[in-house]
């Protein structure tokens, strides 16, 4: 995982991400290695559902799907992603309204806290496969930030 400030490209430490409420970690890619950690996270934070989402260049309607993630938005619950394959870019607002850029790759776990503005885009490869955890599927409604 690589985290930087968008305005000057300086690195952001995992401790600083944590101070912003953003959880980041590295987990093994094999299910026997990462599932116990995801189960602990589910228990500790009250996540009740788990699934896998996959986006690839051949995904029908990929551009329209990605267009929903690009505008700045928040959710009423955490956005949890554990990357199994591919890569993606999360831009997350800090508490002082600066952009933090977090690039996730296989093995990266990222939790964007509830009610934190963010946006997401695929990398040039346009491929990502992630485990998602949910507290409540209805909490996954995006609330877009007014310009």
URVEN-V130229 format. One record per pair of residues at least 4 apart in sequence whose ideal C-beta (glycine too) atoms are under 6 Angstrom apart, sorted by the first residue. I is the first residue (numbers start at 1). J is the second residue. If there is no record, write none. Layout:
((I:J) (I:J))
This chain:
((1:24) (1:104) (1:108) (2:103) (3:12) (3:17) (3:102) (4:9) (4:11) (4:101) (5:10) (6:99) (6:101) (12:16) (12:17) (12:100) (14:24) (17:22) (17:24) (20:94) (21:113) (23:111) (24:110) (25:109) (26:107) (27:34) (27:37) (27:109) (28:33) (28:34) (29:106) (29:107) (31:35) (34:38) (41:45) (42:47) (46:135) (47:133) (47:134) (47:135) (49:134) (50:133) (51:132) (52:131) (53:130) (53:132) (54:129) (55:59) (55:128) (56:127) (57:126) (61:65) (69:120) (70:119) (71:144) (72:117) (72:119) (72:145) (73:142) (73:143) (73:144) (74:115) (74:116) (74:117) (74:143) (75:79) (75:140) (76:114) (76:139) (77:114) (77:135) (77:139) (78:111) (78:113) (78:114) (79:112) (80:111) (80:133) (81:110) (81:130) (82:109) (82:131) (83:104) (83:106) (83:108) (83:130) (84:129) (85:106) (85:129) (86:127) (86:128) (86:129) (87:105) (87:123) (88:104) (88:122) (88:128) (89:103) (89:121) (90:102) (90:118) (90:120) (91:99) (91:101) (91:119) (92:100) (92:112) (92:118) (93:97) (93:117) (94:98) (94:100) (104:108) (104:110) (112:116) (112:118) (117:145) (122:126) (135:139))
